[in-house]
Amino acid sequence: MLEDIKSKVHQYLITKTNFLTVKDSMSDEQLRAVVIRAITDVCEKDEIELSDMDRATLVRDLVSAVVSLGPLRPLIEDKTISEIMINGINRVYIQRNGKIILTDIKFDSERELMHTIQKILGASGSGRRVDESSPYVDFSLKDGSRVNVILPPVSLIGPVLTIRKFSQAISKIEDLLSLEMLNQPMADFLLAAIHAKLNIVFCGATGTGKTTTLNVLSRYIPEDERIITIEDTSELRLLQEHVVSLQAKPSNIEGKGSITIRDLFVNSLRMRPDRIIIGEVRGEEALDMIQAIASGHSGSLAIVHADSPRDCFSRLVTMILISGIQLSVGEIRRQVAECIDIIVHTELFLDGKRRITHVTDVFRVPDKEEVELEDIFHFRQDHVDENGRVIGEWVMNKRKPKFYDKFIKRNIKLPSGFFE
């Protein structure tokens, strides 16, 4: 019901008032007053009765939806821009087609920039705060865009705001194919890997598309499975109905009350998950993930910041080591190799394209107690043409991977010509 009323009020504001042309010059109180008047008019016209709580919810949601962003509005609305980086009041950068560009946008004062930051934070509905006593924060906007703020005295150049925009246009494997992020055999294989409940780690540097890739592939998890997502800042947007989303909580101003990714992961094992998806593994939770997979929770998906599949594997081993577990490095390596089926590595190239460069099999060599990483697919760059376009091809290895029996067990059929 509330969504219907919200839609009617929004339509009323657009068609019956000059709201769109004046909203960016309005203060918070003026915005609120106009929205309250519109809600009253719509309810009277359609004879709708609203409780005080529902009315307050409508006002909050509608004001947040039309929050004034000042000079940032054209950047937010430009779909060709993937990232906005504000380094103090005089330097606003954007990323477009993989290239970072300095814009001519400036803020009049630090007060104006701080006002914009607080409005964006308030509109997110995250309940988080940022000020001198707590000078940095991560949060997500309603559309899935990720925001980071860091303030003086930690920042020496004034308030710094970074917005990584979430592209709603990338939602299916066909979208990744049209962007030339992978080829058809890789798409076929990765979809089969999801249905076969392989344990997959996605890795890459910042902004290379690893979260986007995980997001797209996770949407092919069958509808009848119970999915638990665990994130530091909410970025995943799953379409399935049976999804339980958990988010870590930072400590309060007294340094108490934090809930870590590891805390949530341990709790998720008691929630009868069919799949566990971790937004980013960065610490001791790596041990819990490996132990959970070893105890039968297959089909797990996770993200690790790493420069290559080998670096990703090494980082997982290191994260388990810092947990203090009393095992040798060799034994930890073998356990990780037993649990992780494939590592998917993404990279941002000089031509601005993001590509999956490696889909790597992780396995333990029988009778040798050694761990090997061998690419199933890898991107081989040939040259860069006169237009700056990277020319290359994906190469497939037809060696049968160690997890091939999982395809057989779940009756997942790959197209002919895959593995010998």
C-alpha positions as a printed Julia matrix, in Angstrom:
420×3 Matrix{Float64}:
  0.0     0.0     0.0
  2.72    2.49    0.98
  4.55    1.87   -2.27
  1.38    2.72   -4.23
  0.89    5.95   -2.28
  4.56    6.83   -2.68
  4.24    6.37   -6.44
  1.12    8.59   -6.55
  2.78   11.34   -4.5
  5.89   11.22   -6.67
  3.74   11.5    -9.8
  1.81   14.39   -8.22
  5.04   16.28   -7.47
  6.22   15.86  -11.06
  2.97   16.67  -12.88
  1.15   19.11  -10.59
  4.01   21.25   -9.2
  7.28   22.86  -10.3
  9.12   20.65   -7.81
 11.75   19.31  -10.25
 12.96   22.78  -11.18
 13.26   24.17   -7.65
 14.18   21.19   -5.44
 17.96   21.7    -5.69
 17.6    25.22   -4.27
 15.45   24.08   -1.33
 16.57   23.55    2.24
 15.78   20.32    4.07
 12.81   21.93    5.83
 11.42   23.31    2.58
 11.71   19.88    0.93
  9.93   18.3     3.85
  7.13   20.87    3.81
  6.47   20.39    0.08
  6.41   16.59    0.44
  4.04   16.73    3.44
  1.67   19.01    1.49
  1.74   16.62   -1.5
  0.99   13.6     0.72
 -1.94   15.45    2.29
 -3.35   16.45   -1.12
 -3.08   12.93   -2.55
 -4.64   11.32    0.53
 -7.55   13.79    0.54
 -8.15   13.35   -3.18
 -8.14    9.53   -3.03
 -9.72    9.36    0.46
 -6.77    7.46    1.92
 -6.27    7.24    5.69
 -2.69    7.04    6.92
 -1.38    6.32   10.41
  1.17    8.73   11.88
  3.86    6.06   11.49
  3.05    5.43    7.81
  2.95    9.17    7.13
  6.38    9.65    8.76
  7.79    6.74    6.72
  6.45    8.26    3.49
  7.92   11.67    4.27
 11.32   10.2     5.1
 11.46    8.0     1.99
 10.28   10.71   -0.41
 12.59   13.39    0.98
 15.51   10.95    0.77
 14.6    10.09   -2.83
 14.75   13.72   -3.93
 17.55   14.88   -1.63
 19.41   17.85   -3.05
 22.93   16.91   -4.12
 23.99   20.36   -5.25
 26.79   20.31   -7.87
 27.03   16.48   -7.67
 23.58   15.86   -9.16
 24.68   15.82  -12.86
 27.49   13.39  -11.98
 25.14   11.1   -10.05
 22.64   11.06  -12.92
 25.26   10.52  -15.68
 25.14    6.77  -16.41
 28.52    6.85  -18.21
 30.29    7.74  -14.95
 31.26    4.76  -12.8
 32.99    6.55   -9.91
 33.02   10.03   -8.35
 36.03   11.09   -6.26
 35.96   14.38   -4.32
 39.31   15.43   -2.86
 38.38   18.52   -0.85
 36.36   21.43   -2.22
 38.38   22.19   -5.36
 39.12   18.83   -6.97
 36.3    16.58   -8.16
 37.34   13.61  -10.3
 35.23   11.09  -12.19
 35.95    7.72  -13.76
 34.47    7.18  -17.22
 35.33    4.19  -19.42
 38.1     3.24  -17.03
 39.79    6.67  -17.26
 40.06    9.15  -14.37
 39.2    12.73  -15.38
 39.36   16.0   -13.41
 36.08   17.94  -13.72
 35.54   21.7   -13.41
 33.08   21.22  -10.52
 33.99   22.92   -7.25
 32.31   23.52   -3.9
 32.05   27.02   -2.46
 33.26   25.96    0.97
 33.97   22.97    3.21
 30.65   23.73    4.89
 28.8    23.17    1.59
 30.69   19.92    0.95
 30.01   18.69    4.51
 26.32   19.58    4.09
 26.19   17.5     0.89
 27.96   14.58    2.62
 25.51   14.63    5.52
 22.52   14.76    3.15
 23.83   11.74    1.19
 24.47    9.86    4.44
 21.0    10.72    5.75
 19.35    9.65    2.5
 21.09    6.25    2.63
 19.03    5.14    5.63
 22.11    3.34    6.95
 21.9     4.88   10.41
 25.64    5.51   10.36
 27.37    8.76   11.3
 30.52   10.67   10.41
 32.08   13.64   12.23
 35.38   14.66   13.84
 35.08   12.02   16.55
 34.28    9.28   14.01
 35.98   10.64   10.87
 35.38    7.85    8.34
 32.45    5.73    7.25
 31.38    3.23    4.57
 27.74    2.95    3.53
 25.52    2.13    0.56
 22.86    4.18   -1.18
 19.4     2.82   -1.94
 20.43    1.99   -5.53
 23.41   -0.1    -4.34
 26.11    2.53   -4.96
 28.9     2.38   -2.4
 30.06    5.51   -0.57
 33.17    6.19    1.51
 33.75    9.38    3.5
 36.89   10.42    5.37
 37.18   13.75    7.18
 39.83   15.91    8.88
 41.84   15.48   11.04
 42.47   12.08    9.37
 42.33   13.67    5.9
 44.81   16.49    5.41
 43.09   17.93    2.3
 39.61   18.44    3.7
 36.57   16.17    3.4
 37.06   13.31    0.9
 34.01   11.61   -0.62
 34.17    8.59   -2.94
 31.05    7.21   -4.64
 31.27    3.95   -6.6
 28.08    3.86   -8.62
 26.09    0.66   -8.98
 25.14   -0.16  -12.54
 21.61   -1.55  -12.7
 22.16   -2.23  -16.41
 24.43   -5.22  -15.63
 22.24   -7.99  -14.27
 22.53  -11.01  -16.59
 25.35  -13.09  -18.04
 24.39  -11.68  -21.46
 25.32   -8.21  -20.15
 28.84   -9.44  -19.28
 29.1   -10.98  -22.76
 28.04   -7.75  -24.46
 30.67   -5.86  -22.44
 33.26   -8.42  -23.63
 34.11   -9.28  -20.04
 34.22  -12.97  -20.98
 33.39  -15.26  -23.92
 30.59  -17.78  -24.41
 32.48  -20.93  -23.27
 33.47  -19.15  -20.05
 29.88  -18.04  -19.5
 28.64  -21.61  -20.03
 31.25  -22.95  -17.61
 30.63  -20.39  -14.85
 26.86  -20.9   -14.96
 27.43  -24.66  -14.75
 29.8   -24.05  -11.81
 27.05  -22.17   -9.95
 24.53  -24.98  -10.51
 27.12  -27.61   -9.52
 27.67  -25.72   -6.22
 31.37  -25.16   -6.73
 33.12  -23.04   -4.11
 34.25  -19.92   -5.97
 36.48  -17.03   -4.89
 36.39  -13.85   -6.99
 39.51  -11.7    -6.87
 40.98   -8.6    -8.44
 42.08   -5.08   -7.61
 39.7    -2.25   -6.69
 37.24   -1.37   -9.45
 37.95   -4.34  -11.69
 34.41   -5.76  -11.62
 34.74   -8.67   -9.2
 31.65   -7.69   -7.17
 29.68   -7.14  -10.39
 30.69  -10.6   -11.62
 29.7   -12.24   -8.33
 26.42  -10.31   -8.33
 25.52  -11.47  -11.84
 26.43  -15.12  -11.27
 24.69  -15.27   -7.88
 21.4   -14.52   -9.63
 21.57  -17.99  -11.24
 21.43  -19.76   -7.88
 18.21  -21.84   -7.9
 15.15  -20.24   -6.3
 14.6   -23.13   -3.89
 17.9   -22.53   -2.04
 18.26  -20.48    1.16
 20.97  -17.86    0.64
 22.79  -15.98    3.42
 24.78  -12.9     2.34
 27.37  -11.38    4.69
 28.85   -7.97    3.93
 30.74   -5.1     5.48
 28.75   -2.62    3.38
 25.69   -3.79    1.46
 26.5    -4.14   -2.25
 24.97   -7.43   -3.36
 21.59   -7.26   -5.08
 20.11  -10.76   -5.38
 16.79  -11.35   -7.13
 15.84  -14.58   -5.34
 13.12  -14.4    -2.68
 14.75  -16.58   -0.02
 17.7   -14.33    0.82
 18.84  -13.34    4.32
 21.14  -10.29    4.18
 23.52   -9.66    7.09
 25.75   -6.61    7.51
 28.65   -6.04    9.9
 28.31   -3.26   12.47
 31.14   -0.91   13.43
 31.84   -0.07   17.06
 30.18    2.95   18.66
 31.93    6.1    19.83
 33.08    4.28   22.99
 34.66    1.55   20.86
 32.07   -1.06   21.83
 29.3    -2.99   20.12
 31.07   -3.99   16.9
 29.84   -7.06   15.02
 32.43   -8.44   12.61
 32.17  -10.43    9.4
 33.54  -13.37   11.38
 30.79  -13.03   14.02
 28.14  -13.03   11.3
 29.7   -15.97    9.48
 29.77  -18.13   12.6
 26.14  -17.21   13.29
 25.1   -17.9     9.68
 26.11  -21.57   10.04
 23.23  -21.94   12.53
 20.72  -20.48   10.06
 20.44  -23.54    7.8
 22.1   -21.98    4.73
 22.19  -23.66    1.33
 24.63  -20.98    0.15
 26.78  -18.47    1.99
 28.01  -15.42    0.05
 30.67  -13.22    1.66
 31.02   -9.73    0.22
 34.72   -9.61    1.07
 37.06  -11.89    3.01
 39.77   -9.82    4.65
 40.69  -11.46    7.95
 40.2   -14.37   10.33
 36.8   -15.23    8.81
 38.8   -17.02    6.08
 39.37  -19.86    8.58
 35.65  -20.14    9.36
 34.82  -20.15    5.64
 37.25  -22.99    4.91
 36.02  -25.0     7.9
 32.39  -24.46    6.87
 33.07  -25.66    3.33
 34.96  -28.67    4.67
 31.97  -29.55    6.87
 29.58  -29.65    3.93
 28.52  -26.07    3.1
 29.4   -26.24   -0.58
 28.46  -23.6    -3.11
 30.02  -20.74   -1.14
 30.98  -17.55   -2.98
 33.42  -14.92   -1.7
 35.54  -11.94   -2.74
 39.23  -11.38   -1.95
 41.31   -8.36   -2.97
 44.29   -9.81   -4.86
 46.36   -9.17   -7.99
 46.25  -12.72   -9.36
 44.85  -16.18   -8.55
 48.16  -17.16   -6.92
 48.15  -13.99   -4.83
 44.54  -14.73   -3.86
 45.46  -18.25   -2.72
 48.44  -16.92   -0.73
 46.28  -14.25    0.91
 43.74  -16.85    2.03
 46.54  -18.91    3.58
 47.94  -15.81    5.32
 44.52  -14.82    6.67
 44.09  -18.29    8.15
 47.57  -18.13    9.68
 46.83  -14.85   11.5
 43.81  -16.5    13.15
 46.32  -18.33   15.34
 45.32  -21.85   14.34
 47.96  -24.43   15.24
 48.62  -25.9    11.79
 51.64  -25.82    9.52
 51.64  -23.63    6.41
 51.69  -26.77    4.27
 48.61  -28.22    5.97
 46.71  -24.91    5.62
 47.6   -24.76    1.92
 46.3   -28.31    1.45
 43.04  -27.55    3.28
 42.43  -24.4     1.22
 43.11  -26.38   -1.97
 40.65  -29.08   -0.89
 37.88  -26.53   -0.22
 38.23  -23.88   -2.94
 37.29  -25.18   -6.37
 38.02  -22.21   -8.64
 39.38  -18.68   -8.44
 37.93  -16.11  -10.87
 40.24  -13.13  -11.46
 39.11   -9.85  -13.03
 41.25   -6.99  -14.34
 40.79   -3.45  -15.68
 42.74   -3.01  -18.94
 44.27    0.05  -20.58
 41.31    0.4   -22.96
 38.93    0.78  -20.01
 37.42   -2.7   -20.42
 37.06   -5.05  -17.48
 37.8    -8.67  -18.32
 37.85  -11.98  -16.51
 41.49  -12.87  -17.1
 41.67  -16.21  -15.25
 39.37  -18.99  -14.2
 41.76  -21.15  -12.2
 41.47  -24.68  -10.85
 42.96  -25.12   -7.36
 43.91  -28.7    -6.53
 46.13  -30.93   -4.48
 48.41  -33.25   -6.39
 47.63  -36.86   -5.36
 50.37  -38.65   -3.39
 52.65  -35.58   -3.46
 50.92  -33.38   -0.87
 51.59  -30.41   -3.18
 49.15  -27.69   -4.22
 48.82  -26.6    -7.84
 46.93  -23.79   -9.56
 46.15  -24.36  -13.23
 44.1   -22.08  -15.48
 40.96  -23.49  -17.06
 40.59  -20.22  -18.99
 42.98  -17.3   -19.29
 43.06  -14.12  -21.36
 46.14  -13.85  -23.58
 46.83  -10.28  -24.67
 48.35   -9.97  -28.13
 48.78   -6.22  -28.66
 47.2    -2.76  -28.29
 45.96   -1.31  -31.58
 46.27    2.29  -32.81
 42.95    3.19  -31.14
 44.17    1.99  -27.75
 42.03   -1.16  -27.85
 43.51   -4.24  -26.21
 43.52   -7.16  -28.67
 43.67  -10.71  -27.36
 41.77  -13.95  -26.86
 40.64  -16.33  -24.16
 42.44  -19.67  -24.17
 40.84  -22.82  -22.72
 42.69  -25.72  -21.1
 40.91  -29.03  -21.75
 42.48  -30.89  -18.84
 39.71  -32.35  -16.69
 39.64  -30.34  -13.41
 39.7   -31.93   -9.96
 36.1   -30.89   -9.24
 34.67  -32.48  -12.41
 32.88  -35.16  -10.37
 30.66  -32.42   -8.89
 29.23  -31.82  -12.37
 28.51  -35.54  -12.7
 27.06  -35.81   -9.18
 24.57  -32.99   -9.8
 23.88  -34.03  -13.4
 25.21  -30.74  -14.81
 26.03  -31.13  -18.48
 28.61  -28.95  -20.19
 28.58  -28.31  -23.95
 30.66  -30.76  -25.98
 34.36  -30.05  -26.39
 35.05  -28.89  -22.83
 37.16  -31.42  -20.94
 39.0   -34.53  -22.06
